[in-house]
Amino acid sequence: MFSWYSKLKLIHQIGLVVLVGFILSFVLSLYLLSYDKSQRLNQLSVSGSLQRVLSVADTLEQTPDNVHASIITASRSSDLQLSLTDTPTIPQNSSPNEMEQTILRRLEQIGVKNAHIELVTQNQRPLMALSQPQQNHRADNLRGESMMDNRAMMGNGMMANSSASHRHNMAYYRQANAMLSYTATVNGSIELSSGQWLNFSSGIESNITHWSTSVLIGLATVMVLTILLVLWVVRRALAPVTELGNAAQAFARNKQVYPVNSTNTPRDLTPTIDAFNDMQHQVTDYITERTKLLAAISHDLRTPLTSLRLRLEFIEDSDDKQQMLSTLNTMEKMLTATMQFARNDVQREPRQMTDINSLLQTIVDEYDEKGVEIHYQATSSLTASIPTLSVQRMIENLINNAIQYAGDEADIDLSVRRTGQQLQICVADTGVGIPEHQLAEVLKPFTRLNEARDTGSSNVGLGLSITHSLASSFGGRLMLAANSPHGLKATITLSIPRNE
């Protein structure tokens, strides 16, 4: 299920985990903060509304009935609805919760004997219908400032003189409230001494409970900056790992030491880098010692072989003499091929600008002089920086392999093309080919396939191995594939420097 994740780069895996973690924590924190903010605003709205309702009830108790309607109208605001009825609009709650019981007890302590309280829960809050008129009352709404001014005017007996200003304020706030929406927080009914009920419904503006755009943008900005900072730190910490991988690839291609600096690397990576550097020196030392050993063996073997050849010169011509000379020639070819294979690991030819078509045409002409026909179609001008002698040697190895094993009736084709920073040279024949399951096996040193190869020849099984080793040392590779309809297709791929 998560196979795609395991294939990502390490920094991408860490970045994805950090991103998902930040998003989850951001959403969870925002939810908890929003819930806490809503709860606190709810408690503040309930407390403030009850204080205002008790003030209105106290005013109604101390004034005559003919001004009660005006007091109710003047006391309404955008977040508080009031009405005066003979029966309570809020029924008595038979099972009040803990908060409602606390409010009822406090009301009873200050002299309110009969009250019905209903707290509206978070998920049950309806929108308050502020634009609809109350029954037998005007639906005008005033801000808290207008309500306080009207109370002061009423206390001084100046209600009638402020009616014009009062109507102007009511018209203004009706228009403002039409654009706002409020959610109820507490509903209730309080019985007055006259037997009437003061009904109220309080709410808070819906937009207040929401996070502002600036806050959300600020939080998102902090989250993005933090993620970028984490990715930068992780990328910097993983830089030695990238350098280690590049050095390993370069060492595999060129068999040369590419030391990785472990001075400013994390402490847990330092042992790995030091071990890699030591491994490079040990491998190169081993290759050098192996080359010296093969060179010494070859040199030591050439002396007795030369001695045997001289002795054979004094023997009369016979079939046995010819067989022994043939055996000596085979042994000398084996020694020469072995030395060439060993030198490939320690010697690298420098690159030089070369006309590829001219080089290939020269090789084709040389084989044509030997009576071997090779089909080659020159392409447009193609020049690249390549190790000329090594490329010529690889192509000749492949052609010799095709000549020796494809048969006299087989056709041999030579082609070249450049794809981006890669140069591809292909030698294809129509011979017997190699079984697909043995294509990788023939690239190993001293490997000959008895079924498809002539074991009676002087071949020692190093031609394809030498070609493969040379291609790898210059950042390329040798690829073998079946030709159509039959035969073998050998393709050399070489890397070309990017500055070309």
Secondary structure, 3 states (H helix, E strand, C coil): CCHHHHCCCHHHHHHHHHHHHHHHHHHHHHHHHHHHHHHHHHHHHHHHHHHHHHHHHHHHHCCCHHHHHHHHHHHCECCEEEEEECCCCCCCCCCCCHHHHHHHHHHHHCCCCCEEEEECCHHHCCECCCCCCCCCCCCCCECHHHHHHHHHHHHCCCCHHHHHHHHHHHHHHHHHHCCCCEEEEEEEEEECCCCCEEEEEEEEEHHHHCCCHHHHHHHHHHHHHHHHHHHHHHHHHHHHHHHHHHHHHHHHHHCCCCCCCCCCCCCCCHHHHHHHHHHHHHHHHHHHHHHHHHHHHHHHHHHHHHHHHHHHHCCCCCHHHHHHHHHHHHHHHHHHHHHHHHHCCCCCCCCEEEEHHHHHHHHHHHHHHCCCCCEECCCCCCEEEECHHHHHHHHHHHHHHHHHHHCCCCCEEEEEEEECCEEEEEEEECCCCCCHHHCCHHHCCCCCCCCCCCCCCCCCCCHHHHHHHHHHHCCCEEEEEECCCCCEEEEEEEECCCCC
